[in-house]
Amino acid sequence: MPSATPRLSVVIPVYDEETIVREACLELMARLDERGIDYELILTENGSRDRTVEILESLARERPRLRFLHSDEPNYGLALRRGILEARGEVVVCDEIDLCDVRFYDRALPVLDAGEADMVVGSKRAPGSRDRRPAYRRLATYVHNQLLAILLGFEGTDTHGVKAFLRERVAPVARRCVVDKDVFASELVLRASLEGKRVVEIPVTLEEKRPPSIALFKRVPNVLRQVAKLFWVLRVKAPARATDPEAERPEKA
């Protein structure tokens, strides 16, 4: 059993993952057990239509360090946000069920322990990284990051994928995020940086265990809508409130 405040909370959103979820969870827990880390594994399931819930119920009975959260709505961002807010660990790692590469943990935790960062992002595009996904997915990541740079002033190389952070410093940032689905992870990184948190990147090797569960091109319209909403909130509305003295005055009854 993990302690009341474990060293590590690993948060993983899952949707229709019956083919890999059991094996991936057992492998990840075995790697963490080898390292002697006090941890909890939070699977935040959202709207699965296959046997994912049944498998997670069985796993939770077998493994007291694993707990899962259920939502009827298929929404990656809301699932990830909920997992972060319900995490109890000193450090939170946001991972993906088809990745679960603990070599990132081995490198990120010492950076956080040394006080060199509040958040460590595993970047697929930083110098030294190796992204072994299909070319069209690498292109999609590049285009997404370019949008963030042009519209929101993003200065890093990646916002999606695995990241580790100090819960007390960054969980309140997650609570303030306003977008969901695929763009929540981007807002979390962007907002953390804007709020003065120390965000650093380390290169990762990315090799997925299966194709994405949701077709890439089906996600594009929502991503564009959410990026536009983020532009309005972070680049238009926020600066206007900061410079308009009327914006800070309480409304009259």
N, C-alpha and C positions, 0 to 999 in steps of 0.2 A: 504493500500500500504506500502511496506517496504521502509525504507529510502534509500538514495543513497549508504550509507555504513551501512547495517544492522548489528545488533549484531551477527547474526548467518546465515550461508548458509548451508542448508542441501542438499547434492548431492546424488542422487540415480540413478544408471544405471537401465534401464528397457528393457526387451526383452520378447515379447509375454506374457504380464501380464494382459490381458483383464479381467480375472476372479477376480483379487484382487486389481488392481491398483487404482480404484476410491475409494473404501472403505478404503484402507490403507492410501491413501493421506488425505482423509477427517478426519480420526481418528488421524493421526499424527498432522495435522494442529490444530485440536481441542485441543490436549494436549499442543501444544506450545502456543496457544492462552490463555489457562488457566494460563500459567506461565507468561504471559505478556511479552514475548520475541519478540523483533523486528527481524523478520527472513524473508528469502526467501527460497522457496523450488524449487530446480532445478531437474527436471526429465530428464535424458539424455538418450533418447530412441535410440536404435541402431538395425535397421534391422528387426523390428517386422513384422510378417506376418498376425497377427490377427487384432483386433480392437483397439489395444493399442493407436495408434496415434490419432484415432478419439476420444477416451475417453479423452486423454490428451488435445486435442484442446478444447473440451467442458469445461474441468476443468479450463483451463487457462483463458477462458472467464468469468467463474463464480468467480474465486478466483485470485485476482490480485497479491497475494504473490507467486503464482505458475507460473513458466515458464518452458517450456520444449525445449530441444534441439533435433534435429533429425539428424540421420545419416543412410544411406542405408546399412552400413556394420555392421553385427553382431559381435561386438568386445567389450567385457566388459571393458578391460583395456583402450582402446582409449576413450570410452564413459566416464569412470570415470575421466581420465586425462583431457578431455575437460571440464567437469563440474567443476573440481577444478580450472582450469585456468580461467574460466568465472565467478567464484564465486566472490561476492563483500563483503561478511561478514568479520567481524574481526576474527571470528572463523568459521572453516569449519568442518562439520560432514559428513563423508562418511558412508552412511547407506545402508541397503538392504530392498527392498520393502516388503519382507516376514518377516522382523523383526520389525523395527521401534519401538524399546523399549526406550521411553524417560527417563527411569530410568538411562540409561547410560549417557544421556545428563546431568541429575541432578548431577551425580557424577563426570563427566569429566570436566565440565565447571569450578567448583571451583578450580580444580587442575591447570588448565591453568591460571585462574585469579590470583591465588596465586604465579604465576611465578615458579611453581615447575616442569613444563614440557613445551616443545614445541609441543609435540604430546602425546596423550593418546590412547592406543590401548585396545580395549575391547577383552580380551583373553578368548577363549573357553577352554584353558588348564591350566590357572594359578590356583594356590591353591584357593579354594573357588568357582570356577566356576562350572556350571552345564550345560553339553552339552546333550540335549535330542534328538539329531538327531539319525538316525539308526546307528548301530555299524559299518557298512562298511564305512560310511562317517566319523565317528570319527577316524577310522583306516587310512583313506586317509589323514586326517589332520595331524596325527602323522607322517606318512611316509614323507609327504611334508616337515614338519618342520625338520625332521631328515636329509633330503637332504640339506636343507638350512644350517643346523648346520655343516654338514660334509664338504660340498663344499664351503660354503661362510662364515663360522664362526659365524652364527647367534646365539646369546646368549639368545634370548627371548623364549617365548612359543607359539606365534601366530603372524601371519602377516595379515591374511584375516579377513573379517568381519568389524564390525563397528569401526571407529576411529575418533578422534577429534583432530584438530590442529590449531595453530595460522597461519592464511593465509599468512601473510607477511614473516613468517619464513620458511614455508614448501612448499608453492606453487612453488617457484623457484626450489625446489628439484624435484617436479613432472615434471617440464619442462625439466629437464635433464635426466629423465628416458628413457631407450632405449628398454624395452620389453613391450609387451601389453597382451591382453587377460587376462587369469587368474593370470599371474605372475606379472602383473603391481603392484598390491597391495603389494606383497612381496618386490619388488624392492623399492617401495616408503618408506617402513619402514626401510629396510636395508640401503638404500642410506642416509636417514635422519640421522640414527645413525652414519654412516661412516663420514658424513659431520659435525659431532659435535652437532647435535640437541639433545635435551634432550627428550628421548622416555621412557615413563613409561607404565606399563600394569596395568589394573584393571580387576578382574574377572567378567564375565557376565553369565547370565543364557540364554541359547540359545534354543528356541523352534520355529521352522519354521512354517509358516502358510500354506505351501504347499510343495510338492516335488520339487526338483530343476528343472528348466526349460530346462536345458541341461544335458543329461545323463553323469554321472560321468566318466564312462570308455571311452567315446568318447573324453574327455578332456585330458586324460593321455598323449598321444603322444606329443601334443602341449606343455603341461606343462614341459615335459622332455626337449624338444628343447629349450624352453625359459629359463629354469634353466641353461642349458648348455651355452647359450648365456650370461646369467648373470654372470656365473663363469668366462667366458673369459673376459668380460668387467671389472668386479670388482676385480678379483683375479689374472688375468694374465696380461691383458693389462695395467690397472691402475698402479700396482706396477712397471711394466717395465718402464713406462713413468716417474715415480717418481725417479727411480734410474739411468736412462740412460741420461746422459747430452746431447746427440745428439737429444733426443726426444723433448727437449724444444727449439731447434734452429729453426728459420724460414727456410722454404724450399727455395732453390735457384730458382730464376726466370728462 
